[in-house]
Amino acid sequence: MSSAHEKKKEDSVQTEIPEFVSSAGIAKLLGKSVRRIQQITAEGIIQTEKTPGKLRRYNTAETVQRYIDYIEKKHNEDATGKQALELKKLQAEIALKESQGELHRLKTDIASGKYLPIETISEDYIKFFTVLKKFLTSLPSRLCSQFMGYIEPVSLRAIEKELNDDIAEQLNSFVGYAKEEEGHDSRKKH
């Protein structure tokens, strides 16, 4: 019986947790490496104490509790951080949708002539086109006068005629398009 009693006594000793443990002991208890225990000690998450024998050891109960607190705090911060990011993402999506709606409204308003009256734009367009037409039709004769003396007069006349024809053709196609649009707009009004 004495051997059974001693066996029972050994089992109870093995299940007792010492008040102070080394870094290897706390590493085993927390399921971490000794190096990780050293890191979290350096970070101030857990602390060592000087034992009566002047050794640095971990107070077992206090260290385990501090580590549990650290893990819970980290988990809560991660959850809060994720929620904050989700909120920022939703706010950004809302801002994007609002700006897209505003852009669409502006495009619609511009197309309907809300910002600039169509009549004003038409008048400015006619003035611009008139000035452009005068400038373009004067170019061939101005260019030929610059080349006089360098090119034979017959060749200059041919170049001038060709340039005038090209400019007239381009202007007529543009004016023809503008007249088609103008006729289309006047049909809408009636």
Buried (B, 14 or more C-beta within 10 A) or exposed (E): EEEEEEEEEEEEEEEEEEEBBBBEBBBBBBEBEBEEBEEBBEEEBBEBEEEEEEEEBBBBEBBBEBBEEBEEEEEEEEEEEEEEEEEEEEEEEEEEEEEEEEEEEEEEEEEEEEEEEEEEEEEEEEEEBEEEBEEBBEEBEEEBEEEEEEEEEEEBEEBBEEBBEEBEEEBEEEEEEBEEEEEEEEEEEE
